[in-house]
Amino acid sequence: MPGYFNFWPFYEIIARRLKDGDTVAEIGVWLGRSIIYLAQACQRLGKNVRFIAVDTFTGEKDQSEHKLTVEKYGGNFRNGFEENIARCGIADMLTIIEGESCASARAIGNSTLALAFIDAAHDYESVKNDILAWLPKVKPGGILAGHDLQYEPVRKAVCDVLGNKMKEAHPVWFIEVK
Ligand SMILES: C[S@@+](CC[C@H](N)C(=O)[O-])C[C@H]1O[C@@H](n2cnc3c(N)ncnc32)[C@H](O)[C@@H]1O
């Protein structure tokens, strides 16, 4: 399945940390590669974890690589995502929220998530707004994290909002929420 998933060591650690009853949100799921990996890891470990998949299903703006796939699905690739999660046996673990990241966060209760993983738009303003929107959703002891710290706009946004609380597990940034 096509995707941008190069952070499986991080998700392996997360899978071992998660507990029965936990909820995880991945913001920016594309065709499902990363969220399917984590959900299947939880299945293998016998953990009862719920997943929330947040995406516009229209691709990242100004991302030429996304264009062909989005066009192939007629402008919205939610069907492709749904086919993949069904084929991989995780559809019943997952709730889909189709929409913009920050607007979608408003549907989630504060301090409810064990992990919020941000991999949506990668420009400075979007990453900053995503961190501000999703940080309050993570419960104490949980983790807020995101992809692509190697991109300067991502690094600057993470550093500006989180300062020296930010930790690195290349290519992932994360903080443990107190
Ligand atoms: C890099 S891809 C995610 C890759 C996926 N996590 C993986 O590893 O396969 C970015 C995704 O974020 C979505 N996206 C971009 N901007 C968004 C926004 N503002 N709100 C919600 N989703 C967004 C795109 O539609 C795309 O599916």
PDBQT file of the ligand as one rigid body, heavy atoms in Angstrom, charges set to zero:
ROOT
HETATM    1  C1  LIG A 201       1.745  12.571   4.521  1.00  0.00    +0.000 C 
HETATM    2  S1  LIG A 201       0.080  12.079   4.397  1.00  0.00    +0.000 S 
HETATM    3  C2  LIG A 201      -0.128  10.999   5.802  1.00  0.00    +0.000 C 
HETATM    4  C3  LIG A 201       0.668   9.731   5.686  1.00  0.00    +0.000 C 
HETATM    5  C4  LIG A 201       0.252   8.607   6.595  1.00  0.00    +0.000 C 
HETATM    6  N1  LIG A 201       0.335   8.966   8.007  1.00  0.00    +0.000 N 
HETATM    7  C5  LIG A 201       1.160   7.434   6.290  1.00  0.00    +0.000 C 
HETATM    8  O1  LIG A 201       2.179   7.294   6.984  1.00  0.00    +0.000 OA
HETATM    9  O2  LIG A 201       0.908   6.687   5.349  1.00  0.00    +0.000 OA
HETATM   10  C6  LIG A 201      -0.787  13.526   4.889  1.00  0.00    +0.000 C 
HETATM   11  C7  LIG A 201      -2.295  13.350   4.981  1.00  0.00    +0.000 C 
HETATM   12  O3  LIG A 201      -2.831  14.476   5.673  1.00  0.00    +0.000 OA
HETATM   13  C8  LIG A 201      -4.040  14.872   5.075  1.00  0.00    +0.000 C 
HETATM   14  N2  LIG A 201      -4.208  16.297   5.377  1.00  0.00    +0.000 N 
HETATM   15  C9  LIG A 201      -3.485  17.343   4.902  1.00  0.00    +0.000 A 
HETATM   16  N3  LIG A 201      -3.882  18.502   5.452  1.00  0.00    +0.000 NA
HETATM   17  C10 LIG A 201      -4.886  18.183   6.318  1.00  0.00    +0.000 A 
HETATM   18  C11 LIG A 201      -5.698  18.940   7.220  1.00  0.00    +0.000 A 
HETATM   19  N4  LIG A 201      -5.558  20.258   7.330  1.00  0.00    +0.000 N 
HETATM   20  N5  LIG A 201      -6.594  18.293   7.961  1.00  0.00    +0.000 NA
HETATM   21  C12 LIG A 201      -6.744  16.943   7.873  1.00  0.00    +0.000 A 
HETATM   22  N6  LIG A 201      -6.002  16.174   7.038  1.00  0.00    +0.000 NA
HETATM   23  C13 LIG A 201      -5.087  16.777   6.272  1.00  0.00    +0.000 A 
HETATM   24  C14 LIG A 201      -3.883  14.562   3.605  1.00  0.00    +0.000 C 
HETATM   25  O4  LIG A 201      -5.128  14.377   2.977  1.00  0.00    +0.000 OA
HETATM   26  C15 LIG A 201      -3.026  13.288   3.640  1.00  0.00    +0.000 C 
HETATM   27  O5  LIG A 201      -3.835  12.146   3.618  1.00  0.00    +0.000 OA
ENDROOT
TORSDOF 0
